[in-house]
Amino acid sequence: MSYPVSIIVRTKDRPQLLRQALGSLAGQTYPRLEVIVVNDGGCDVREVLEPFRSRFTEMRYLDLQPGRGRAAAANAGLGAARGRYLGFLDDDDWLAPEHVAGLVEALTQHREKAAYAGVQCVERINGEWRETHVYNEPYEPVKLMGVNFIPIHAVLFDRALLDGCRFDEAFEVYEDWDFWLQVARHTDFYHLDRVTAFYRLTADDGSGVHGKDDKRYTALRLLYAKWDRRWSAESRVALLVHAHRGFEATEAHIRNLEKLLAERERSLAQARIHGENLEKLLAERERSLAQARVHGENLEKLLAERDRSLAQARIHGENLEKLLAEKDRIQAMTQTHADNLKRLLAEREKELEARQRRIEDMEAMLAASRREIAHWQTAYREVMQSTSWRISAPVRMLGRRLRRLHQLVRHRSCIPHLMPVHQVEDLGGGRFRAQGPDPHFHLGFPGPIPSRWVRVSLTMAGNSDSPPTIYYDTGDGFNECQCFTLLPTGSGNRFERVVRLPDAVQGWRFDPRHAPGEFRIKRLEVTEIGSLLAATRLFRPEMDSWLRQPDTWARETVRLIRAWCGPGKLEARRQLVESVQRRHWDAYQSWFRLYGRLTEADREAIRKRIISMRNIPTFSILMPVHDPDVHWLRAALDSVLNQLYPHWELCIVDDASHSPKVRRVLEEYRRRDPRIRVRYRDCNGHISVASNDALAMATGDYIALLDHDDELAEHALYLMAEEITAHPHAVLLYSDEDKLDELGRHFDPYFKPDWNPLLLLGQNYFNHLSVYRADAVRACGGFREGFEGSQDWDLALRVTETLSPEQIRHVPFILYHWRAVSGSTAKAPDEKSYPARAAVRAVQEHLQRLSLPAEVESLPGGHCRVRFRVPTHPPKVSLIIPTRDGYELLSRCVETLVEKTEYPDYEVIVVDNRSQDPQSLAYLDELSRRQGFQVLRYDEPFNFSAINNFAVRHAQGEILGFLNNDLEILEREWLQEMVAHALHPETGAVGAMLYYPDGRIQHAGIILGIGGVAGHPWVGWPPETPGQMGRLRLAQHLTAVTAACLLVRRDVFLEVGGFDEKGLKVAFNDVDLCLKIHNRGYRNVWTPLARLFHHESATRGYEDTPEKQRRFQREIEIMQRRWGSLLRADPAYNPNLTLERCDFSLSFQPRVTRPWRVSSEGGAIGS
């Protein structure tokens, strides 16, 4: 039987802590909770309560104004409570999810009317909360008389005890101890030996089990004065015996201390004698020093006289040096100017002479060409009019046909010669060592360089995370636009590719891997093939797919014939061949064959693992259905039946489909498996209503969402069950996904980051597969009508509002296949407008519930853009710009900053690190006289970390902004955008979108692990690049951002100790700062709405000397030693993506653990 439980929450002026306390109650596994919030004279907290009302059976708010004290607040809550069992929770404490359920079970199974669990105490030490000690002692009535060892929120008690127990309002503190003494007169306490409650200890708190001495002693006197009259003589004796035992233990401890003290006294006596001898020696030395001091004073007088003379001479010399330096500077500038003019004149004369020669040469060539053309025109007329030309016409036609035939059936294989060019050491025997991230060979061919259709086959051991790449040169050199990757053929060492190259290829380059390490090339073969063989190899998989899908064969055949024979047939043929080639050799096709499918051995291992699982969660799969193509409906239903995990039910609601075929299919499958349950609606209510009807049918622990034409991977529910087993507090789980086309081909995967609340405002990246704890979905009201098309996004936003990050789990496997057919949002996200409007509403209301003022607008692809507002009186921002010379860069940075920044309150601090250029020095002097500017001098060797820390000590702003001197401001609202994010309490550092001067992307955040430490994603890509699933258009949480443009609140910067001046003087100091901030629980933000140009390292330079390279390597080692585990698992990235490239490409050595292949049980698979 489930008894109602009332929890009384006392609060006063701590709304943020109250939200956390209520969140822990909302996460309780016990279903029937009444919550009474008693505000004891504090600020109004009604808005804090609103998101939680739907999570409890009932929620009431008692506002005591003015405040009446802790005991009175507790009594008010008791008077309002209606539950069978009662408990307390102060606003600064919290409970584990199983706390209430465990205590209710204890009370229903034992005779005691009060039960308590263990309490973990946490205390703020050096700026962070740390575990200190635990209250989890067995119940002793006598001990309770002498020690308050049961915190108030540890207990749940029967309301029957209220007949004789109330809080004594005379107590300012220890009111809970007094209450427990009252309860102890009616019942013993049952001790539940596990820690399920958590208690914050604060230095200024005079209450509870931990408080100030003055309040505690006053309360003790009051407590014992009250209870001394009530305790019997026998109880007093028991208390005295208990105290006497404590005294005896204390006396034994004192005796041990006395022995140690006596030993120490003996040591001190010996030290005292030694000290007296030292004092005598010191006295003798003092006498000698006094004599020396007199002699020294005489010398000082002589030196002072000499110093005065030297000072006068030095002043005179400095004046002369200044005059000479000014003269030298003027002469040098004059000479430099003259030299530049001479050089420019000489270059201009040479250029004119060369241009004149080119003109003369071109005129001569033109005249010769005209004579040659005239000659050939005469010869051509003579040949065309000759008898032999007309007779040989059939021979020439035969030659053309033979050449065409050769292009159809040609077959020439060759083994190219490998010529190491860059970062490759030849170890002999086909073995090589890559010495850096960009090793490559030039390929030499015995004969003509292969072109047109070719097949490349490679057998290589020791390949890296990314597949090998071939570059080809058509006359413009090797570049990223003229290359193709070799893809695995099934075994890890063999790669192959059929590709159409241009007709005239001038060279080949081979990049075997993208990271240092050894590898062995066993065979590299290039075969020129005819177009007939190429077509056979490319179209055979297409034909296989069509034959497996007979109902789409005719449609594809018609499309093929029209493309091949229709208007503009040559272009249509080219596009068709390129399309087939792209699908056939798409990297994801190869990746999915290797890592997306299970082997029979995998299936058998999973079945064994399921049998051994101790905790068996059950899943209710919700499937609203409305007029699907019955072929895709069958595929969806089959994917559920094929689940390796058997503990599921499928709850189908047909939303008044028009086609009778749909009902026949649903009935067929319902008869096939009793776990499939179907309900038919009489009228169409749209997807939210149908989904809620399916939710009402569900009996499982967890809810999974499946559309009527999509498919689940066969191990989808198993992997979700594994994650729940490893993390039983999980409320929301989601997986990676891909898409399925009409022929069953997998494409367009989305490998997602871990929990990223800011990204969730921009896109519903949880779908698909998303799994929710059923009670959480019901508690927030299920799917809301009016949000059709984005009802699942709205659900995710509402559920996550009360969850901790640990309750949201990412399972990094492709477990959901989204059907991309005509009319679906998978194929055309913008095809339907109503989901976009619903998404904007869902995000807007979510932000309103969280009291976050912002504007939301719709973006293409079904995404949303959120612009947070700055307050009416925004805080002061200190913008720090280190510089050294580079007048043009610094002046452009500062002047565009002043001209284009609309933010009302900021100061600029320019830190000069040993500038010598006269123009730069003059500009710095000018800046120092401007209002709102400071110019600081840092006269030490370059140390980026120390320079910025030095500037922070002079900054006045609440927010610190770190800017490189080679930035250029593009838009007026860049600073408002970054400040709006930085002001959120959970935010740490904020970074911007930076472009090279030619518009290419330079910085879009930082991904950990790339290149060994960290790298910039999408560097060098065009500005319109959308990024992975449009993420370059959306603000999101990233683990690190660059200090080239970084904002952070001053308190956060100081909390983590600023930049590392000793270990990371030049490189990675910004990454280290961000990781320290991340490690403290803050979330770093990157926003594409703050955009700037960046002339990267234009004044600092590059790592171009042995000394700089050694320093750079030391900094790499520091980062790997300090942050090694995090560098290998960036929560903003995905373990299925490569760490060797910056373009979110696939990893062919994924860093995920397949739990069925792990011998130990219970390992987490999410991240």
Secondary structure, 3 states (H helix, E strand, C coil): CCCCEEEEEEECCCHHHHHHHHHHHHCCCCCCEEEEEEEECCCCCHHHHHHHHHHCCEEEEEEECCCCCHHHHHHHHHHHCCCCEEEEEECCCEECCCHHHHHHHHHHHCCCCEEEEEEEEEEEECCEEEEEEEECCCCCHHHHHHCCCCCHHHEEEEHHHHHCCCCCCCCCCCHHHHHHHHHHCCCCEEEEEEEEEEEEECCCCCCCCCCCHHHHHHHHHHHHHHHHCCCCHHHHHHHHHHHHHHHHHHHHHHHHHHHHHHHHHHHHHHHHHHHHHHHHHHHHHHHHHHHHHHHHHHHHHHHHHHHHHHHHHHHHHHHHHHHHHHHHHHHHHHHHHHHHHHHHHHHHHHHHHHHHHHHHHHHHHHHHHHHHHHHHHHHHHHHHCCHHHHHCHHHHHHHHHHHHHHHHHCEEEECCEEEEEECEEEEECCEEEECCCCCEEEEECCCCCCCCEEEEEEEEECCCCCCCEEEEECCCCCCCCCEEECEECCCCCEEEEEEECCCCCCEEEEECCCCCEEEEEEEEEEEEECHHHHHHHHHHHHHHHHHHCHHHHHHHHHHHHHHHHCCCHHHHHHHHHHHHHHHHCCHHHHHHHHHHCCCHHHHHHHHHHHHHCCCCCCEEEEEEECCCCHHHHHHHHHHHHCCCCCCEEEEEEECCCCCHHHHHHHHHHHHHCCCEEEEECCCCCHHHHHHHHHHHHCCCCEEEECCCCCEECCCHHHHHHHHHHHCCCCCEEEEEEEEECCCCCEEEEECCCCCCHHHHHHCCCCCCCEEEEHHHHHHCCCCCCCCCCCHHHHHHHHHHCCCCHHHEEEEEEEEEEEECCCCCCCCCCCCCCHHHHHHHHHHHHHHHHCCCCEEEEEECCCEEEEEECCCCCCCCEEEEEEECCCHHHHHHHHHHHHHHCCCCCEEEEEEECCCCCHHHHHHHHHHHCCCCEEEEECCCCCCHHHHHHHHHCCCCCCEEEEECCCEEECCCCHHHHHHHHHCCCCEEEEEEEEECCCCCEEECCEEECHHHCEECCCCCCCCCCCCHHHHHHCCEECCECCCCEEEEEHHHHHHCCCCCCCCCCCCCHHHHHHHHHHHCCCEEEEEEEEEEEECCCCCCCCCCCHHHHHHHHHHHHHHHHHHHHHHCCCCCCCCCECCCCCCCCECCCCCCCCHHHCCCCCCCCCC
